[in-house]
Each structure stands twice: as structure tokens, then as C-alpha cells.
Amino acid sequence: MTTTEKIANAKKRIDELERLIKCWNDSDHDESKIVDFSMNNENKVA
């Protein structure tokens, strides 16, 4: 892998991380959304 390819891959990873950070920051400003998952915790014997 050439240096140019390594730099290109690094830039792609940086762009992906920046998009994730932006997404996380945006979600911090939104109201919290709570999802209620009902769980079935029956004791089952094999």
C-alpha cells in the first residue's frame, strides 16, 4: 500500500468519525426517547 493510499484511507476514517461525532452531538440535543421493551422472564427447564 502506497503512502497516498494510506493517506486516503485515513481521510475516509476521519470523515466517518466526524460524521459519528456530529450525529452523537445532535442526538444529545434531542429529547430523550425511551423505548419500553417488555421482557418475558419465565423460568424454563430444559
C-alpha positions in Angstrom: 0.0 0.0 0.0 1.4 3.3 -1.0 1.6 6.4 1.2 -1.0 8.1 -0.9 -3.4 5.2 -0.4 -2.7 5.2 3.4 -3.5 8.9 3.5 -6.7 8.5 1.5 -7.9 5.7 3.8 -7.0 7.8 6.9 -9.0 10.7 5.5 -12.0 8.4 4.9 -11.8 7.2 8.5 -11.6 10.8 9.8 -14.6 11.8 7.8 -16.6 8.8 9.2 -15.6 9.7 12.8 -16.6 13.3 12.2 -20.0 12.2 10.9 -20.4 10.0 14.0 -19.4 12.8 16.4 -21.9 15.1 14.7 -24.6 12.5 15.0 -23.9 12.0 18.7 -23.9 15.7 19.3 -27.2 16.2 17.5 -28.7 13.3 19.5 -27.6 15.0 22.8 -29.8 18.0 21.9 -32.9 15.9 21.0 -35.2 14.9 23.7 -34.5 11.5 25.2 -36.6 8.8 23.6 -37.4 5.9 25.9 -38.4 2.6 24.3 -40.3 0.2 26.6 -39.3 -3.4 25.8 -41.4 -5.9 27.7 -39.4 -8.9 28.7 -40.7 -12.4 29.2 -38.5 -13.8 32.0 -40.2 -17.2 32.6 -38.1 -19.9 34.1 -37.8 -22.7 31.6 -36.3 -26.1 32.4 -34.6 -27.9 29.6 
